[in-house]
Amino acid sequence: MSERMILVLDEGTTSTRAILYTADGVRGAMAQRELTQYYPQPGWVEHDPKEIWERTLTCAREMVAHAGSADRIAAIGITNQRETVVAWDRRTGEPLSRAIVWQDRRTADRCDALRAEGHEALIQSRTGLVVDPYFSATKMRWLIENVPEIAAARDGLALGTVESWLVWKLTGGRHITDASNASRTQLMALDGAGWDAELCALFDVPQQALPAIVDNIGDFGITIPDLLGGAIPIKGLAGDQQAATIGQGCLDPGSVKATLGTGAFILASTGSSLPVSSHRLLATVLCQVNGVRHYALEGAIFVAGSLIQWLRDRLGLIAAAADTDAIARSVSDNGGVVLLPALSGLGAPYWQPAVTGSIHGLTHGTGRAHIVRAALESMAHQVHDLAAAFAADEAPWHHLRIDGGMSANDWIAQDLADMLRLPVERPADVETTARGAAMLASVGAGFYPTLAAAAAKQSPLMSFVPTLPDGVRERRLAAWQQVVADVVTSRGLAGSAAL
Ligand code: ADP
């Protein structure tokens, strides 16, 4: 038994991957395929559900072949880009349109209307989410209203997030979603077992099209034998950020992780107590095991690594993301430059979609390295503001675990420790999202009795401790806060100046 492996399907925004894990939680081989990004109009982002399925299947087949055969795989764990909506026909199993991706802003007007009609307080208190096009409900409604095939499907319509779509295809028709993904739709109350009838009516989404809400660990069906050369049970499901939190072992209340990828997502476990934010953070389901929910408070930063890509691809200031570490070290400070990285608006805690990015403090003395350094510094500045919002919500951080592509940058890791005045820890294996899905499936497969037992196999941590003199830190924060106050507070966001 112990020689059998776990197969993780990690379906992300830019690529889909299949990864093998041993029963001991050691990461093995990986197959990966890019996903086509469709931008049919400004603010619109779409994926092809057929491509998601076919490329996921291709990767899974490669990994089953690598393992030897399907019976070498004890269980599958799935983790996925959250909020993205797929619509398909129950009778044919074929998609009825492209998927609307989480970044898509096409329902901004609908969200404005919901706010103007006074629904935000109810939505926020019941779901823990702010009213924003980011979440699934308004995307589902848009599909029903605007795609004739979807309206025509009637009882044959199936709606779901990406893990639902993959489970349907893998099992040949099981329609489920796990509680962590369901908590991002705006159609489930944080403490409600099923879909919320009042929210479904408010967003005008037919409940019969939605999947059944299930635990994050369980028996979620077996794969159609022809697909992978044998029937493999699906035992774990979770949205990517919840999976990363589990993969970092941040299970106990107060433990917090930051995934620094294209965007940055910070989740602090609150255990079994329902988080309530009065500082525009999100409350979300971390996981549901044996019907018992654990929760997390979440802050989403929309621009993190994508700023480094912008420096490389648009400005041509750097040749490769990894060069930024040495460039930042080549100057003693930012030379007075402050960069507001609002390339796609500002997420938590500001929620200002219309704010644009800007670079402040330029002089004849400003060089490339100052701008690169200011860009890297903006990561810690944004995370600092989130830390203040978490503390104001009575969820202070005592340390921070980081992962994601940007966390490989030692300069950023040290800067986070300095600006947060907290120890920052980075696991040797930063693939925490897949690791979390592997842990869920491992518990489901009986390799471990609990997630805590699976988390004990955590890879070694590297620690960064604060060393920056307080005066330097205070001056940097003051300059950043001045920029935020000028740009954000002038647009009428109450409270941001206090952050
Ligand atoms: P995602 O899962 O969101 O696709 P990843 O976790 O793979 O993202 O991280 C990729 C991002 O990290 C890219 O935007 C890239 O610019 C950034 N990145 C990768 N390596 C570094 C580095 N050494 N320093 C700074 N940023 C980096």
Residues whose N, C-alpha, C, O or C-beta is under 5 A from the ligand:
A	BS01	ADP	T14 L260 G261 T262 G263 G305 S306 I308 Q309 A321 A322 G404 G405 M406 A408 N409
